[in-house]
Amino acid sequence: MKIKPDDVELTRLSSKGQVVLPNDIREKLNLEKGTLFAVTTSDGLIVLKKIETGMNPEDLETLKLIQEAWEDIEKGRYKSATPEEFFQKMNKWRK
């Protein structure tokens, strides 16, 4: 699946601290009531990772890579990119 800038959708936080995931995203990921997520955050970025049956080694590795990326950003070891460049690179990572 290729991610394009127009695949990004907006949502709002409710007064109860709840975030609604847009229907298109729920359908793409087959999300149903009770779906479990791992949640992490750093410097205003929130990451949700769908958890199928608890944490497995692949999930832990993904979270480790995210943490390493944040450390690189915090230490200034990053490149800026246009949204198009970002999504092109993201699509390469998914292959």
PDB file with one MODEL, atoms N, CA, C and O in Angstrom:
MODEL        1
ATOM      1  N   MET A   1       0.843  -1.174   0.000  1.00  0.00           N
ATOM      2  CA  MET A   1       0.000   0.000   0.000  1.00  0.00           C
ATOM      3  C   MET A   1       0.887   1.236   0.000  1.00  0.00           C
ATOM      4  O   MET A   1       1.761   1.377   0.855  1.00  0.00           O
ATOM      5  N   LYS A   2       0.663   2.131  -0.957  1.00  0.00           N
ATOM      6  CA  LYS A   2       1.418   3.367  -1.009  1.00  0.00           C
ATOM      7  C   LYS A   2       0.666   4.451  -0.255  1.00  0.00           C
ATOM      8  O   LYS A   2      -0.550   4.586  -0.389  1.00  0.00           O
ATOM      9  N   ILE A   3       1.397   5.220   0.537  1.00  0.00           N
ATOM     10  CA  ILE A   3       0.795   6.308   1.298  1.00  0.00           C
ATOM     11  C   ILE A   3       1.029   7.599   0.523  1.00  0.00           C
ATOM     12  O   ILE A   3       2.159   7.911   0.148  1.00  0.00           O
ATOM     13  N   LYS A   4      -0.036   8.338   0.289  1.00  0.00           N
ATOM     14  CA  LYS A   4       0.033   9.613  -0.410  1.00  0.00           C
ATOM     15  C   LYS A   4      -0.448  10.708   0.531  1.00  0.00           C
ATOM     16  O   LYS A   4      -1.191  10.435   1.474  1.00  0.00           O
ATOM     17  N   PRO A   5      -0.029  11.944   0.281  1.00  0.00           N
ATOM     18  CA  PRO A   5      -0.488  13.031   1.165  1.00  0.00           C
ATOM     19  C   PRO A   5      -2.006  13.096   1.286  1.00  0.00           C
ATOM     20  O   PRO A   5      -2.513  13.459   2.348  1.00  0.00           O
ATOM     21  N   ASP A   6      -2.767  12.747   0.207  1.00  0.00           N
ATOM     22  CA  ASP A   6      -4.227  12.828   0.319  1.00  0.00           C
ATOM     23  C   ASP A   6      -4.825  11.666   1.111  1.00  0.00           C
ATOM     24  O   ASP A   6      -6.036  11.638   1.332  1.00  0.00           O
ATOM     25  N   ASP A   7      -3.995  10.698   1.548  1.00  0.00           N
ATOM     26  CA  ASP A   7      -4.476   9.625   2.413  1.00  0.00           C
ATOM     27  C   ASP A   7      -4.584  10.089   3.864  1.00  0.00           C
ATOM     28  O   ASP A   7      -5.190   9.409   4.692  1.00  0.00           O
ATOM     29  N   VAL A   8      -4.002  11.239   4.169  1.00  0.00           N
ATOM     30  CA  VAL A   8      -4.012  11.760   5.537  1.00  0.00           C
ATOM     31  C   VAL A   8      -5.387  12.350   5.826  1.00  0.00           C
ATOM     32  O   VAL A   8      -5.928  13.103   5.017  1.00  0.00           O
ATOM     33  N   GLU A   9      -5.948  12.009   6.975  1.00  0.00           N
ATOM     34  CA  GLU A   9      -7.255  12.527   7.378  1.00  0.00           C
ATOM     35  C   GLU A   9      -7.120  13.238   8.717  1.00  0.00           C
ATOM     36  O   GLU A   9      -6.172  12.991   9.462  1.00  0.00           O
ATOM     37  N   LEU A  10      -8.052  14.104   9.017  1.00  0.00           N
ATOM     38  CA  LEU A  10      -8.032  14.873  10.262  1.00  0.00           C
ATOM     39  C   LEU A  10      -9.094  14.353  11.224  1.00  0.00           C
ATOM     40  O   LEU A  10     -10.130  13.837  10.805  1.00  0.00           O
ATOM     41  N   THR A  11      -8.825  14.495  12.506  1.00  0.00           N
ATOM     42  CA  THR A  11      -9.779  14.122  13.539  1.00  0.00           C
ATOM     43  C   THR A  11      -9.578  15.075  14.714  1.00  0.00           C
ATOM     44  O   THR A  11      -8.617  15.845  14.733  1.00  0.00           O
ATOM     45  N   ARG A  12     -10.474  15.028  15.687  1.00  0.00           N
ATOM     46  CA  ARG A  12     -10.388  15.907  16.860  1.00  0.00           C
ATOM     47  C   ARG A  12     -10.424  15.077  18.141  1.00  0.00           C
ATOM     48  O   ARG A  12     -10.925  13.953  18.164  1.00  0.00           O
ATOM     49  N   LEU A  13      -9.883  15.659  19.190  1.00  0.00           N
ATOM     50  CA  LEU A  13      -9.921  15.059  20.515  1.00  0.00           C
ATOM     51  C   LEU A  13     -11.224  15.472  21.186  1.00  0.00           C
ATOM     52  O   LEU A  13     -11.578  16.651  21.178  1.00  0.00           O
ATOM     53  N   SER A  14     -11.947  14.504  21.770  1.00  0.00           N
ATOM     54  CA  SER A  14     -13.202  14.817  22.452  1.00  0.00           C
ATOM     55  C   SER A  14     -12.930  15.336  23.860  1.00  0.00           C
ATOM     56  O   SER A  14     -11.797  15.307  24.339  1.00  0.00           O
ATOM     57  N   SER A  15     -13.974  15.806  24.504  1.00  0.00           N
ATOM     58  CA  SER A  15     -13.846  16.300  25.878  1.00  0.00           C
ATOM     59  C   SER A  15     -13.449  15.183  26.844  1.00  0.00           C
ATOM     60  O   SER A  15     -12.960  15.454  27.941  1.00  0.00           O
ATOM     61  N   LYS A  16     -13.657  13.939  26.441  1.00  0.00           N
ATOM     62  CA  LYS A  16     -13.285  12.780  27.266  1.00  0.00           C
ATOM     63  C   LYS A  16     -11.908  12.244  26.907  1.00  0.00           C
ATOM     64  O   LYS A  16     -11.505  11.194  27.406  1.00  0.00           O
ATOM     65  N   GLY A  17     -11.170  12.961  26.035  1.00  0.00           N
ATOM     66  CA  GLY A  17      -9.835  12.518  25.653  1.00  0.00           C
ATOM     67  C   GLY A  17      -9.835  11.425  24.602  1.00  0.00           C
ATOM     68  O   GLY A  17      -8.826  10.742  24.426  1.00  0.00           O
ATOM     69  N   GLN A  18     -10.937  11.248  23.905  1.00  0.00           N
ATOM     70  CA  GLN A  18     -11.044  10.204  22.895  1.00  0.00           C
ATOM     71  C   GLN A  18     -10.760  10.770  21.510  1.00  0.00           C
ATOM     72  O   GLN A  18     -11.097  11.915  21.211  1.00  0.00           O
ATOM     73  N   VAL A  19     -10.137   9.952  20.673  1.00  0.00           N
ATOM     74  CA  VAL A  19      -9.868  10.314  19.282  1.00  0.00           C
ATOM     75  C   VAL A  19     -10.610   9.323  18.401  1.00  0.00           C
ATOM     76  O   VAL A  19     -10.512   8.111  18.593  1.00  0.00           O
ATOM     77  N   VAL A  20     -11.349   9.847  17.436  1.00  0.00           N
ATOM     78  CA  VAL A  20     -12.070   8.991  16.494  1.00  0.00           C
ATOM     79  C   VAL A  20     -11.176   8.772  15.282  1.00  0.00           C
ATOM     80  O   VAL A  20     -10.713   9.731  14.665  1.00  0.00           O
ATOM     81  N   LEU A  21     -10.934   7.512  14.942  1.00  0.00           N
ATOM     82  CA  LEU A  21     -10.203   7.205  13.726  1.00  0.00           C
ATOM     83  C   LEU A  21     -11.185   7.238  12.565  1.00  0.00           C
ATOM     84  O   LEU A  21     -12.230   6.591  12.625  1.00  0.00           O
ATOM     85  N   PRO A  22     -10.864   7.985  11.501  1.00  0.00           N
ATOM     86  CA  PRO A  22     -11.786   8.084  10.367  1.00  0.00           C
ATOM     87  C   PRO A  22     -12.141   6.707   9.794  1.00  0.00           C
ATOM     88  O   PRO A  22     -11.330   5.780   9.808  1.00  0.00           O
ATOM     89  N   ASN A  23     -13.365   6.603   9.296  1.00  0.00           N
ATOM     90  CA  ASN A  23     -13.889   5.336   8.798  1.00  0.00           C
ATOM     91  C   ASN A  23     -12.996   4.712   7.727  1.00  0.00           C
ATOM     92  O   ASN A  23     -12.783   3.500   7.741  1.00  0.00           O
ATOM     93  N   ASP A  24     -12.471   5.511   6.802  1.00  0.00           N
ATOM     94  CA  ASP A  24     -11.600   4.956   5.754  1.00  0.00           C
ATOM     95  C   ASP A  24     -10.405   4.232   6.350  1.00  0.00           C
ATOM     96  O   ASP A  24     -10.018   3.167   5.869  1.00  0.00           O
ATOM     97  N   ILE A  25      -9.816   4.806   7.397  1.00  0.00           N
ATOM     98  CA  ILE A  25      -8.665   4.184   8.051  1.00  0.00           C
ATOM     99  C   ILE A  25      -9.092   2.915   8.782  1.00  0.00           C
ATOM    100  O   ILE A  25      -8.406   1.896   8.714  1.00  0.00           O
ATOM    101  N   ARG A  26     -10.233   2.978   9.486  1.00  0.00           N
ATOM    102  CA  ARG A  26     -10.725   1.783  10.191  1.00  0.00           C
ATOM    103  C   ARG A  26     -10.968   0.643   9.211  1.00  0.00           C
ATOM    104  O   ARG A  26     -10.645  -0.509   9.504  1.00  0.00           O
ATOM    105  N   GLU A  27     -11.534   0.955   8.056  1.00  0.00           N
ATOM    106  CA  GLU A  27     -11.799  -0.089   7.060  1.00  0.00           C
ATOM    107  C   GLU A  27     -10.503  -0.647   6.475  1.00  0.00           C
ATOM    108  O   GLU A  27     -10.364  -1.862   6.332  1.00  0.00           O
ATOM    109  N   LYS A  28      -9.546   0.235   6.133  1.00  0.00           N
ATOM    110  CA  LYS A  28      -8.269  -0.209   5.558  1.00  0.00           C
ATOM    111  C   LYS A  28      -7.531  -1.164   6.493  1.00  0.00           C
ATOM    112  O   LYS A  28      -6.918  -2.133   6.048  1.00  0.00           O
ATOM    113  N   LEU A  29      -7.599  -0.876   7.800  1.00  0.00           N
ATOM    114  CA  LEU A  29      -6.855  -1.680   8.774  1.00  0.00           C
ATOM    115  C   LEU A  29      -7.713  -2.734   9.466  1.00  0.00           C
ATOM    116  O   LEU A  29      -7.253  -3.431  10.371  1.00  0.00           O
ATOM    117  N   ASN A  30      -8.979  -2.841   9.024  1.00  0.00           N
ATOM    118  CA  ASN A  30      -9.898  -3.811   9.631  1.00  0.00           C
ATOM    119  C   ASN A  30      -9.966  -3.630  11.152  1.00  0.00           C
ATOM    120  O   ASN A  30      -9.841  -4.592  11.910  1.00  0.00           O
ATOM    121  N   LEU A  31     -10.166  -2.380  11.582  1.00  0.00           N
ATOM    122  CA  LEU A  31     -10.246  -2.075  13.005  1.00  0.00           C
ATOM    123  C   LEU A  31     -11.685  -2.230  13.474  1.00  0.00           C
ATOM    124  O   LEU A  31     -12.618  -1.739  12.838  1.00  0.00           O
ATOM    125  N   GLU A  32     -11.848  -2.911  14.585  1.00  0.00           N
ATOM    126  CA  GLU A  32     -13.170  -3.124  15.161  1.00  0.00           C
ATOM    127  C   GLU A  32     -13.160  -2.696  16.622  1.00  0.00           C
ATOM    128  O   GLU A  32     -12.099  -2.470  17.204  1.00  0.00           O
ATOM    129  N   LYS A  33     -14.336  -2.588  17.204  1.00  0.00           N
ATOM    130  CA  LYS A  33     -14.451  -2.248  18.622  1.00  0.00           C
ATOM    131  C   LYS A  33     -13.573  -3.201  19.430  1.00  0.00           C
ATOM    132  O   LYS A  33     -13.611  -4.416  19.235  1.00  0.00           O
ATOM    133  N   GLY A  34     -12.790  -2.638  20.328  1.00  0.00           N
ATOM    134  CA  GLY A  34     -11.933  -3.453  21.185  1.00  0.00           C
ATOM    135  C   GLY A  34     -10.544  -3.711  20.625  1.00  0.00           C
ATOM    136  O   GLY A  34      -9.736  -4.361  21.289  1.00  0.00           O
ATOM    137  N   THR A  35     -10.233  -3.220  19.417  1.00  0.00           N
ATOM    138  CA  THR A  35      -8.898  -3.404  18.845  1.00  0.00           C
ATOM    139  C   THR A  35      -7.867  -2.798  19.795  1.00  0.00           C
ATOM    140  O   THR A  35      -8.050  -1.689  20.297  1.00  0.00           O
ATOM    141  N   LEU A  36      -6.790  -3.531  20.035  1.00  0.00           N
ATOM    142  CA  LEU A  36      -5.744  -3.110  20.964  1.00  0.00           C
ATOM    143  C   LEU A  36      -4.653  -2.352  20.215  1.00  0.00           C
ATOM    144  O   LEU A  36      -4.253  -2.747  19.119  1.00  0.00           O
ATOM    145  N   PHE A  37      -4.167  -1.242  20.820  1.00  0.00           N
ATOM    146  CA  PHE A  37      -3.103  -0.438  20.234  1.00  0.00           C
ATOM    147  C   PHE A  37      -1.995  -0.223  21.249  1.00  0.00           C
ATOM    148  O   PHE A  37      -2.254  -0.110  22.447  1.00  0.00           O
ATOM    149  N   ALA A  38      -0.763  -0.168  20.769  1.00  0.00           N
ATOM    150  CA  ALA A  38       0.351   0.357  21.558  1.00  0.00           C
ATOM    151  C   ALA A  38       0.424   1.833  21.198  1.00  0.00           C
ATOM    152  O   ALA A  38       0.287   2.196  20.029  1.00  0.00           O
ATOM    153  N   VAL A  39       0.638   2.690  22.197  1.00  0.00           N
ATOM    154  CA  VAL A  39       0.669   4.132  21.969  1.00  0.00           C
ATOM    155  C   VAL A  39       1.960   4.690  22.554  1.00  0.00           C
ATOM    156  O   VAL A  39       2.341   4.357  23.676  1.00  0.00           O
ATOM    157  N   THR A  40       2.629   5.544  21.782  1.00  0.00           N
ATOM    158  CA  THR A  40       3.821   6.214  22.269  1.00  0.00           C
ATOM    159  C   THR A  40       3.828   7.632  21.714  1.00  0.00           C
ATOM    160  O   THR A  40       3.139   7.926  20.737  1.00  0.00           O
ATOM    161  N   THR A  41       4.599   8.499  22.332  1.00  0.00           N
ATOM    162  CA  THR A  41       4.624   9.899  21.912  1.00  0.00           C
ATOM    163  C   THR A  41       5.971  10.537  22.203  1.00  0.00           C
ATOM    164  O   THR A  41       6.701  10.116  23.100  1.00  0.00           O
ATOM    165  N   SER A  42       6.283  11.569  21.419  1.00  0.00           N
ATOM    166  CA  SER A  42       7.479  12.371  21.660  1.00  0.00           C
ATOM    167  C   SER A  42       7.346  13.663  20.878  1.00  0.00           C
ATOM    168  O   SER A  42       7.041  13.643  19.686  1.00  0.00           O
ATOM    169  N   ASP A  43       7.571  14.775  21.537  1.00  0.00           N
ATOM    170  CA  ASP A  43       7.568  16.089  20.896  1.00  0.00           C
ATOM    171  C   ASP A  43       6.366  16.319  19.990  1.00  0.00           C
ATOM    172  O   ASP A  43       6.521  16.768  18.854  1.00  0.00           O
ATOM    173  N   GLY A  44       5.171  16.016  20.483  1.00  0.00           N
ATOM    174  CA  GLY A  44       3.953  16.295  19.734  1.00  0.00           C
ATOM    175  C   GLY A  44       3.562  15.244  18.711  1.00  0.00           C
ATOM    176  O   GLY A  44       2.506  15.366  18.091  1.00  0.00           O
ATOM    177  N   LEU A  45       4.375  14.216  18.512  1.00  0.00           N
ATOM    178  CA  LEU A  45       4.042  13.147  17.574  1.00  0.00           C
ATOM    179  C   LEU A  45       3.452  11.981  18.355  1.00  0.00           C
ATOM    180  O   LEU A  45       4.049  11.516  19.326  1.00  0.00           O
ATOM    181  N   ILE A  46       2.281  11.507  17.934  1.00  0.00           N
ATOM    182  CA  ILE A  46       1.624  10.377  18.581  1.00  0.00           C
ATOM    183  C   ILE A  46       1.600   9.232  17.584  1.00  0.00           C
ATOM    184  O   ILE A  46       1.200   9.414  16.434  1.00  0.00           O
ATOM    185  N   VAL A  47       2.030   8.049  18.021  1.00  0.00           N
ATOM    186  CA  VAL A  47       2.056   6.875  17.149  1.00  0.00           C
ATOM    187  C   VAL A  47       1.168   5.797  17.756  1.00  0.00           C
ATOM    188  O   VAL A  47       1.326   5.428  18.920  1.00  0.00           O
ATOM    189  N   LEU A  48       0.235   5.298  16.956  1.00  0.00           N
ATOM    190  CA  LEU A  48      -0.597   4.159  17.341  1.00  0.00           C
ATOM    191  C   LEU A  48      -0.153   2.964  16.519  1.00  0.00           C
ATOM    192  O   LEU A  48      -0.006   3.079  15.302  1.00  0.00           O
ATOM    193  N   LYS A  49       0.062   1.826  17.148  1.00  0.00           N
ATOM    194  CA  LYS A  49       0.413   0.587  16.443  1.00  0.00           C
ATOM    195  C   LYS A  49      -0.635  -0.451  16.793  1.00  0.00           C
ATOM    196  O   LYS A  49      -0.819  -0.792  17.962  1.00  0.00           O
ATOM    197  N   LYS A  50      -1.322  -0.952  15.774  1.00  0.00           N
ATOM    198  CA  LYS A  50      -2.333  -1.984  15.992  1.00  0.00           C
ATOM    199  C   LYS A  50      -1.639  -3.240  16.516  1.00  0.00           C
ATOM    200  O   LYS A  50      -0.642  -3.695  15.955  1.00  0.00           O
ATOM    201  N   ILE A  51      -2.178  -3.786  17.588  1.00  0.00           N
ATOM    202  CA  ILE A  51      -1.625  -4.992  18.197  1.00  0.00           C
ATOM    203  C   ILE A  51      -2.625  -6.122  17.976  1.00  0.00           C
ATOM    204  O   ILE A  51      -3.765  -6.052  18.435  1.00  0.00           O
ATOM    205  N   GLU A  52      -2.196  -7.146  17.281  1.00  0.00           N
ATOM    206  CA  GLU A  52      -3.092  -8.257  16.956  1.00  0.00           C
ATOM    207  C   GLU A  52      -3.387  -9.132  18.179  1.00  0.00           C
ATOM    208  O   GLU A  52      -4.549  -9.346  18.527  1.00  0.00           O
ATOM    209  N   THR A  53      -2.346  -9.630  18.820  1.00  0.00           N
ATOM    210  CA  THR A  53      -2.538 -10.535  19.960  1.00  0.00           C
ATOM    211  C   THR A  53      -1.470 -10.282  21.016  1.00  0.00           C
ATOM    212  O   THR A  53      -0.723 -11.185  21.392  1.00  0.00           O
ATOM    213  N   GLY A  54      -1.411  -9.055  21.483  1.00  0.00           N
ATOM    214  CA  GLY A  54      -0.378  -8.707  22.442  1.00  0.00           C
ATOM    215  C   GLY A  54       0.905  -8.333  21.721  1.00  0.00           C
ATOM    216  O   GLY A  54       0.978  -8.399  20.494  1.00  0.00           O
ATOM    217  N   MET A  55       1.911  -7.941  22.480  1.00  0.00           N
ATOM    218  CA  MET A  55       3.180  -7.520  21.895  1.00  0.00           C
ATOM    219  C   MET A  55       3.975  -8.736  21.445  1.00  0.00           C
ATOM    220  O   MET A  55       4.146  -9.697  22.195  1.00  0.00           O
ATOM    221  N   ASN A  56       4.456  -8.679  20.210  1.00  0.00           N
ATOM    222  CA  ASN A  56       5.331  -9.737  19.725  1.00  0.00           C
ATOM    223  C   ASN A  56       6.691  -9.121  19.411  1.00  0.00           C
ATOM    224  O   ASN A  56       6.824  -7.897  19.450  1.00  0.00           O
ATOM    225  N   PRO A  57       7.696  -9.921  19.105  1.00  0.00           N
ATOM    226  CA  PRO A  57       9.036  -9.369  18.843  1.00  0.00           C
ATOM    227  C   PRO A  57       9.055  -8.323  17.727  1.00  0.00           C
ATOM    228  O   PRO A  57       9.806  -7.352  17.812  1.00  0.00           O
ATOM    229  N   GLU A  58       8.248  -8.503  16.691  1.00  0.00           N
ATOM    230  CA  GLU A  58       8.207  -7.527  15.595  1.00  0.00           C
ATOM    231  C   GLU A  58       7.660  -6.182  16.089  1.00  0.00           C
ATOM    232  O   GLU A  58       8.172  -5.129  15.708  1.00  0.00           O
ATOM    233  N   ASP A  59       6.620  -6.212  16.938  1.00  0.00           N
ATOM    234  CA  ASP A  59       6.077  -4.972  17.494  1.00  0.00           C
ATOM    235  C   ASP A  59       7.128  -4.249  18.342  1.00  0.00           C
ATOM    236  O   ASP A  59       7.284  -3.032  18.250  1.00  0.00           O
ATOM    237  N   LEU A  60       7.834  -5.007  19.157  1.00  0.00           N
ATOM    238  CA  LEU A  60       8.859  -4.407  20.004  1.00  0.00           C
ATOM    239  C   LEU A  60       9.976  -3.804  19.156  1.00  0.00           C
ATOM    240  O   LEU A  60      10.491  -2.734  19.480  1.00  0.00           O
ATOM    241  N   GLU A  61      10.353  -4.484  18.074  1.00  0.00           N
ATOM    242  CA  GLU A  61      11.390  -3.966  17.184  1.00  0.00           C
ATOM    243  C   GLU A  61      10.921  -2.672  16.516  1.00  0.00           C
ATOM    244  O   GLU A  61      11.698  -1.727  16.382  1.00  0.00           O
ATOM    245  N   THR A  62       9.659  -2.626  16.098  1.00  0.00           N
ATOM    246  CA  THR A  62       9.109  -1.417  15.493  1.00  0.00           C
ATOM    247  C   THR A  62       9.163  -0.250  16.477  1.00  0.00           C
ATOM    248  O   THR A  62       9.575   0.851  16.112  1.00  0.00           O
ATOM    249  N   LEU A  63       8.753  -0.485  17.713  1.00  0.00           N
ATOM    250  CA  LEU A  63       8.787   0.572  18.723  1.00  0.00           C
ATOM    251  C   LEU A  63      10.225   1.014  19.010  1.00  0.00           C
ATOM    252  O   LEU A  63      10.474   2.194  19.254  1.00  0.00           O
ATOM    253  N   LYS A  64      11.174   0.067  18.980  1.00  0.00           N
ATOM    254  CA  LYS A  64      12.581   0.405  19.181  1.00  0.00           C
ATOM    255  C   LYS A  64      13.075   1.309  18.050  1.00  0.00           C
ATOM    256  O   LYS A  64      13.779   2.287  18.303  1.00  0.00           O
ATOM    257  N   LEU A  65      12.712   0.991  16.811  1.00  0.00           N
ATOM    258  CA  LEU A  65      13.120   1.804  15.667  1.00  0.00           C
ATOM    259  C   LEU A  65      12.526   3.208  15.743  1.00  0.00           C
ATOM    260  O   LEU A  65      13.188   4.186  15.397  1.00  0.00           O
ATOM    261  N   ILE A  66      11.274   3.306  16.197  1.00  0.00           N
ATOM    262  CA  ILE A  66      10.646   4.616  16.370  1.00  0.00           C
ATOM    263  C   ILE A  66      11.407   5.422  17.416  1.00  0.00           C
ATOM    264  O   ILE A  66      11.669   6.608  17.212  1.00  0.00           O
ATOM    265  N   GLN A  67      11.763   4.796  18.527  1.00  0.00           N
ATOM    266  CA  GLN A  67      12.516   5.485  19.576  1.00  0.00           C
ATOM    267  C   GLN A  67      13.867   5.959  19.048  1.00  0.00           C
ATOM    268  O   GLN A  67      14.283   7.079  19.343  1.00  0.00           O
ATOM    269  N   GLU A  68      14.559   5.120  18.268  1.00  0.00           N
ATOM    270  CA  GLU A  68      15.844   5.518  17.689  1.00  0.00           C
ATOM    271  C   GLU A  68      15.673   6.708  16.745  1.00  0.00           C
ATOM    272  O   GLU A  68      16.511   7.610  16.724  1.00  0.00           O
ATOM    273  N   ALA A  69      14.601   6.712  15.972  1.00  0.00           N
ATOM    274  CA  ALA A  69      14.341   7.828  15.052  1.00  0.00           C
ATOM    275  C   ALA A  69      14.125   9.119  15.843  1.00  0.00           C
ATOM    276  O   ALA A  69      14.647  10.168  15.466  1.00  0.00           O
ATOM    277  N   TRP A  70      13.364   9.052  16.934  1.00  0.00           N
ATOM    278  CA  TRP A  70      13.148  10.242  17.761  1.00  0.00           C
ATOM    279  C   TRP A  70      14.459  10.762  18.337  1.00  0.00           C
ATOM    280  O   TRP A  70      14.681  11.972  18.394  1.00  0.00           O
ATOM    281  N   GLU A  71      15.334   9.838  18.768  1.00  0.00           N
ATOM    282  CA  GLU A  71      16.629  10.254  19.300  1.00  0.00           C
ATOM    283  C   GLU A  71      17.440  10.974  18.226  1.00  0.00           C
ATOM    284  O   GLU A  71      18.089  11.981  18.508  1.00  0.00           O
ATOM    285  N   ASP A  72      17.404  10.458  16.988  1.00  0.00           N
ATOM    286  CA  ASP A  72      18.090  11.124  15.877  1.00  0.00           C
ATOM    287  C   ASP A  72      17.544  12.521  15.663  1.00  0.00           C
ATOM    288  O   ASP A  72      18.309  13.461  15.454  1.00  0.00           O
ATOM    289  N   ILE A  73      16.224  12.667  15.712  1.00  0.00           N
ATOM    290  CA  ILE A  73      15.602  13.982  15.530  1.00  0.00           C
ATOM    291  C   ILE A  73      16.033  14.930  16.645  1.00  0.00           C
ATOM    292  O   ILE A  73      16.400  16.077  16.390  1.00  0.00           O
ATOM    293  N   GLU A  74      15.984  14.442  17.885  1.00  0.00           N
ATOM    294  CA  GLU A  74      16.351  15.285  19.021  1.00  0.00           C
ATOM    295  C   GLU A  74      17.812  15.729  18.958  1.00  0.00           C
ATOM    296  O   GLU A  74      18.144  16.815  19.434  1.00  0.00           O
ATOM    297  N   LYS A  75      18.691  14.903  18.376  1.00  0.00           N
ATOM    298  CA  LYS A  75      20.115  15.226  18.282  1.00  0.00           C
ATOM    299  C   LYS A  75      20.457  15.941  16.979  1.00  0.00           C
ATOM    300  O   LYS A  75      21.628  16.179  16.686  1.00  0.00           O
ATOM    301  N   GLY A  76      19.429  16.283  16.195  1.00  0.00           N
ATOM    302  CA  GLY A  76      19.660  17.032  14.965  1.00  0.00           C
ATOM    303  C   GLY A  76      20.156  16.190  13.802  1.00  0.00           C
ATOM    304  O   GLY A  76      20.612  16.742  12.800  1.00  0.00           O
ATOM    305  N   ARG A  77      20.078  14.867  13.908  1.00  0.00           N
ATOM    306  CA  ARG A  77      20.518  13.987  12.825  1.00  0.00           C
ATOM    307  C   ARG A  77      19.324  13.606  11.953  1.00  0.00           C
ATOM    308  O   ARG A  77      18.841  12.474  11.992  1.00  0.00           O
ATOM    309  N   TYR A  78      18.871  14.555  11.185  1.00  0.00           N
ATOM    310  CA  TYR A  78      17.730  14.316  10.320  1.00  0.00           C
ATOM    311  C   TYR A  78      17.809  15.241   9.124  1.00  0.00           C
ATOM    312  O   TYR A  78      18.591  16.192   9.112  1.00  0.00           O
ATOM    313  N   LYS A  79      16.999  14.961   8.125  1.00  0.00           N
ATOM    314  CA  LYS A  79      16.916  15.798   6.938  1.00  0.00           C
ATOM    315  C   LYS A  79      15.492  16.303   6.815  1.00  0.00           C
ATOM    316  O   LYS A  79      14.544  15.592   7.150  1.00  0.00           O
ATOM    317  N   SER A  80      15.340  17.528   6.337  1.00  0.00           N
ATOM    318  CA  SER A  80      13.986  18.013   6.081  1.00  0.00           C
ATOM    319  C   SER A  80      13.586  17.590   4.671  1.00  0.00           C
ATOM    320  O   SER A  80      14.435  17.394   3.802  1.00  0.00           O
ATOM    321  N   ALA A  81      12.286  17.454   4.463  1.00  0.00           N
ATOM    322  CA  ALA A  81      11.779  17.006   3.169  1.00  0.00           C
ATOM    323  C   ALA A  81      10.406  17.611   2.930  1.00  0.00           C
ATOM    324  O   ALA A  81       9.697  17.980   3.866  1.00  0.00           O
ATOM    325  N   THR A  82      10.054  17.704   1.672  1.00  0.00           N
ATOM    326  CA  THR A  82       8.698  18.118   1.330  1.00  0.00           C
ATOM    327  C   THR A  82       7.767  16.955   1.662  1.00  0.00           C
ATOM    328  O   THR A  82       8.231  15.826   1.814  1.00  0.00           O
ATOM    329  N   PRO A  83       6.463  17.206   1.779  1.00  0.00           N
ATOM    330  CA  PRO A  83       5.540  16.089   2.021  1.00  0.00           C
ATOM    331  C   PRO A  83       5.656  14.995   0.951  1.00  0.00           C
ATOM    332  O   PRO A  83       5.586  13.808   1.271  1.00  0.00           O
ATOM    333  N   GLU A  84       5.830  15.382  -0.294  1.00  0.00           N
ATOM    334  CA  GLU A  84       5.941  14.394  -1.370  1.00  0.00           C
ATOM    335  C   GLU A  84       7.185  13.523  -1.192  1.00  0.00           C
ATOM    336  O   GLU A  84       7.121  12.305  -1.355  1.00  0.00           O
ATOM    337  N   GLU A  85       8.331  14.158  -0.854  1.00  0.00           N
ATOM    338  CA  GLU A  85       9.564  13.403  -0.627  1.00  0.00           C
ATOM    339  C   GLU A  85       9.398  12.453   0.559  1.00  0.00           C
ATOM    340  O   GLU A  85       9.846  11.307   0.517  1.00  0.00           O
ATOM    341  N   PHE A  86       8.751  12.943   1.613  1.00  0.00           N
ATOM    342  CA  PHE A  86       8.524  12.118   2.797  1.00  0.00           C
ATOM    343  C   PHE A  86       7.715  10.866   2.452  1.00  0.00           C
ATOM    344  O   PHE A  86       8.090   9.755   2.825  1.00  0.00           O
ATOM    345  N   PHE A  87       6.598  11.055   1.733  1.00  0.00           N
ATOM    346  CA  PHE A  87       5.748   9.911   1.409  1.00  0.00           C
ATOM    347  C   PHE A  87       6.420   8.962   0.425  1.00  0.00           C
ATOM    348  O   PHE A  87       6.185   7.755   0.488  1.00  0.00           O
ATOM    349  N   GLN A  88       7.245   9.473  -0.481  1.00  0.00           N
ATOM    350  CA  GLN A  88       8.001   8.597  -1.378  1.00  0.00           C
ATOM    351  C   GLN A  88       8.953   7.713  -0.571  1.00  0.00           C
ATOM    352  O   GLN A  88       9.044   6.507  -0.801  1.00  0.00           O
ATOM    353  N   LYS A  89       9.655   8.329   0.373  1.00  0.00           N
ATOM    354  CA  LYS A  89      10.580   7.560   1.213  1.00  0.00           C
ATOM    355  C   LYS A  89       9.826   6.562   2.087  1.00  0.00           C
ATOM    356  O   LYS A  89      10.267   5.426   2.261  1.00  0.00           O
ATOM    357  N   MET A  90       8.687   6.987   2.636  1.00  0.00           N
ATOM    358  CA  MET A  90       7.886   6.093   3.461  1.00  0.00           C
ATOM    359  C   MET A  90       7.446   4.867   2.653  1.00  0.00           C
ATOM    360  O   MET A  90       7.488   3.745   3.158  1.00  0.00           O
ATOM    361  N   ASN A  91       7.030   5.074   1.420  1.00  0.00           N
ATOM    362  CA  ASN A  91       6.618   3.962   0.567  1.00  0.00           C
ATOM    363  C   ASN A  91       7.757   2.994   0.317  1.00  0.00           C
ATOM    364  O   ASN A  91       7.527   1.788   0.229  1.00  0.00           O
ATOM    365  N   LYS A  92       8.999   3.500   0.198  1.00  0.00           N
ATOM    366  CA  LYS A  92      10.169   2.623   0.021  1.00  0.00           C
ATOM    367  C   LYS A  92      10.390   1.777   1.273  1.00  0.00           C
ATOM    368  O   LYS A  92      10.745   0.603   1.175  1.00  0.00           O
ATOM    369  N   TRP A  93      10.177   2.386   2.474  1.00  0.00           N
ATOM    370  CA  TRP A  93      10.362   1.660   3.734  1.00  0.00           C
ATOM    371  C   TRP A  93       9.385   0.498   3.843  1.00  0.00           C
ATOM    372  O   TRP A  93       9.711  -0.540   4.419  1.00  0.00           O
ATOM    373  N   ARG A  94       8.197   0.669   3.297  1.00  0.00           N
ATOM    374  CA  ARG A  94       7.144  -0.342   3.448  1.00  0.00           C
ATOM    375  C   ARG A  94       7.382  -1.556   2.571  1.00  0.00           C
ATOM    376  O   ARG A  94       6.738  -2.586   2.766  1.00  0.00           O
ATOM    377  N   LYS A  95       8.304  -1.461   1.596  1.00  0.00           N
ATOM    378  CA  LYS A  95       8.563  -2.581   0.664  1.00  0.00           C
ATOM    379  C   LYS A  95       9.375  -3.656   1.302  1.00  0.00           C
ATOM    380  O   LYS A  95       9.680  -4.661   0.661  1.00  0.00           O
TER     381      LYS A  95
ENDMDL
END
